[in-house]
Amino acid sequence: MKCPGQDSQYWKPGAIFNVKCPECGAEVEFFKDDTTRKCSKCGHRFLNPQLDFGCASYCPYAEQCIGNLPPELLAQKEDLLKDRVAIEVKRYLKRDFKRVGHAIRVARYAEQIGREEGGNLAVILCAAYLHDIGIKEAERKHNSTAAKYQEEEGPPIAREILTRLGAKQGLIDEVIDIIAHHHHPKEDETVNFKSLYDADLVTNLEEKQKENPTEPEKLTGIIEKSFLTRSGANLARKMFLE
């Protein structure tokens, strides 16, 4: 059975349209399911600006459905993965709104830090949403939320989620490695790890400041000694000292 989105009998008006070539300005005809087209005038091949990346960005059969995916679409496929991971984390934590909120804030800060530091946002954001995923099992098995138990219980759960969502093995392995020691940085860490670590630290400081504010002098010392990236430290100074 052909995917209805790609079956022309379901197409509506506008499914075939013209786009100006970004190189020479000539009109190039596109069908809605074309990923790319080559300009007949100058030979430039470019991406369909109206292509609906929705299901193609995560469907495991997308390549068979619409042909070889261009690099732009492959990049968006990884980018969309973090949104699906966020949904899975919310489902897993259910009504534990405090921990869901914590994961969302860590992801928000991790994206900002990772972007400034030049990290892989797909890895960073998946790790950010999943970094504390072992906390429920830690409580159930060990009656504790201690960091070592979170790092022990989190990886199997995170691996199951990422595998089920069709993440690439390399991404899964790196995210799992980060989760398995996210409270305990090693001597030589990746930008991806550092971005997640600093985002978690910023979030923890933010939550602590709301409950029991720390004096600016002490905060300055924490910021100077604890952060692994310049972007993380700058973000903390802006949030807590300015």
N, C-alpha and C positions, 0 to 999 in steps of 0.2 A: 504493500500500500504506500502510495506517495504521500509525503507530508502535505496537508492542506495548504500550508503557507507557501509551498513551492509549486502547487498544482494550478496551472493557468485557468482552469475552469472556475476557480474560486476568486480570481483576481477581480478587483474593482477598477473603475476608471482612474487613470493615473499610474497604473502598474507599468506602463511603458512611457518613458519620458526622455527629454533631451537635457544634456548638461554641457556647459561650456568647458572645453579643455583648459586646465589651469596653465598650460604652457603657451598655446597659440590662440585660444579663444574660439576655436571651431566647435560646432555643435556635434556632440557625440550621443548617439541613442543608447539608452540603457533599458534593460528589462529589470523589474524589481528584484529578481533573484540573481542578477549578475553581481559577482564580487568585484570584478574589475573589467574595464573595457580599454581597448587601444584606439587612440585617435587616428583616424585614417589620413589626416592631413600631415601631422608632424611625427606620428609614431609613438607618442608618449602614452604609457599605460598608467591609469590611475584608479583609485578605489571608488566604488559606487557611493556617492555622498548620502544617498537615501536608503542604503541597505539597513534592514532591521536586524541588528545584532542580537536581539533578545534571546531566542532559544538557541541560535547558532553559537552563541558565546559559551554555552555550557553543555549542549546536547552531545553525547558521545558519538552520535551518528552524523554529525554536521558535515564532516568531510565527504561522506558518501552522498549526502543530500545535496550539497551545493558546490561540490568540487573541492579542490585544494584551498585551504583557508589562507588568505594573505597574512603577512606578519602583523599588520595592524589589528586584524581580528583575533589572532592568537594572543596578542598582548591583552586585548580586552577580555578574552576568555579567562585569563589569569586574574585580571582585575575584578571580574564579576564573581570569582570564586569567594572572595572575602565577604561579599554580601550574603552568599548562601551559607558560609560558615557562621556568620553573625546570627542568621535565622536558626541554625541548628543549636547554637549555644543558648539562645533564648528558649528553645523547646526543651533543651536538657535541664536548664535551671528552673524552668517553669515560673512559679510565682516568687522566686527569690529575687525580688526587684533590686535589692541592694547590690547583689553580686552582678546582676545583669548590667546595672548602671555603671558599676566599676569597670567591667569589661569594655563597655561602650566608650567611656572616658579615656581609658588606656589606649584604645584603638585610635581615637581622635588625636591624642597627643603623639602617638607613635607615627601616625601618618605625617604630621607636621615635622617631627624630628627626622624621620626617615627620608622625607623629600629633601630637606635641607642638607642632610648628610650624604645623599646619593645612594641610599640603600634600595633593596628590592622590595617594593611596597606590597607585592603579593605575599611574600614570606613574612614581612613585618606585621601586616594586618591580620593574617591568619594566626600568627603566634600571639598577637595582642588579644584577639577574641578568645583564644583557647588557653592562654597562659595559666589560668586558675581553674581549668575544667576538672581537675582532680580533687577539688576541695570537698565535694560531697562524699566521694569514696573515702577520703582521708578521715572525715568525720565518722562515717559508718564503720570503717575497719579499725581505726586507731583512736577514735574519740578525740581527735585533735585536728586542728587546721595548721599545724606546724609546717614550715616551708619544706622540710625534707619529705614529708608525707605527700604534700601536693605534687612535688617533683617526681615522686615515685608512682603515684596513682594517675597522674594526668596523661602521660604519653600513650598508654593503651587506648584510652577513650578518644584522645585527639586523633590517633592514627585511624581508628575505625571511622570517625566522622570524615576525615579527609579522603580516605580510600573510597568510601561510599559516594562521595561527591565527585570522584574521578580526577582528583588532583594528581599532578605528575609526581613520580617517585622521588625525584630530587627535591622537590618542594616539601613533600611529606617528611623526608628524612631530616631536612634542615629545621623545619618547624618543630619536630619532635625533639631534636637535640636542644633547641632553645628552651622548650618547656621543661625538659628534664633537669635543667640547672638554672632556671631563670632568676632565682634568688641569689645564686652564687657564681658571679662572673669569674672566668678563668683569666690567666695572665694576658693571653692574646686572643681577643674576641673579634668577631665580625661586626661590621657596621649594622647588620640586621639585628644581631643580639643586643648591641649597645642601644639601638633605637628603642627596642622593646623595654629594656631594663630601665632606661631613663624615663620613658613614658609611664611605666609602673611606679617609679619613684615620685614623679611629679603628682600622679593621682593619689598616692598614699599620703604625700605631704598635704595635698589639697583637702583630703578627708580629715586628716588630723587637725589642720588649722580650723576647720569648722567646729570640731568637738573640743579641742584643747589647744588654743593658739600658742605658738612658740615665739619667743622673743626674736626680733630681727637679727640681733647679734649672733644668736645660736643658729638661726636659719642660714645666715651668711656662711658660717662654718660648714654646715651640712652641704650647702650647694657647692662650695669650693672643693670639698673632699670627696663627695659621693658620686657625682655625675660622671659618666663615661664619655659624653659627647659635649662639644661646645654648644650645639643647638639646644640640648636638654638643659644645660646650666643656664643659658640665656633665657629660655622659656621660664624656668623656675624663678629667676631674678625678676623678670617682668611680672609674673603672677603674684609673687609674695613680698617683694622688696620695693617695687616702684609705686 
